[in-house]
Amino acid sequence: MLVMGNEDTLGGFPVKQVVPALISLLQMEHNFDMMNHACRALTYMMEALPRSSAVVVEAVPVFLEKVCVTCFSC
């Protein structure tokens, strides 16, 4: 839905309910695929629904944590 949608087609999308669930999935260290899909979903959400940025900002600390862990593990 997020990949193909836009603001017109996703008008009733429950951003405030979906973002905390995606943040939880983003923190699943034991499941890289789940983390990757959650990251993509958040990215697609911001692209398709720019108004969601105010809610998605809650995920920034988790994004940064993932980047820092990746950088320091090299």
Summary of the structure (lengths in Angstrom):
residues: 74
radius of gyration: 12.8
end to end distance: 34.9
largest distance: 42.3
contacts: 184
relative contact order: 0.18
helix: 70%
strand: 0%
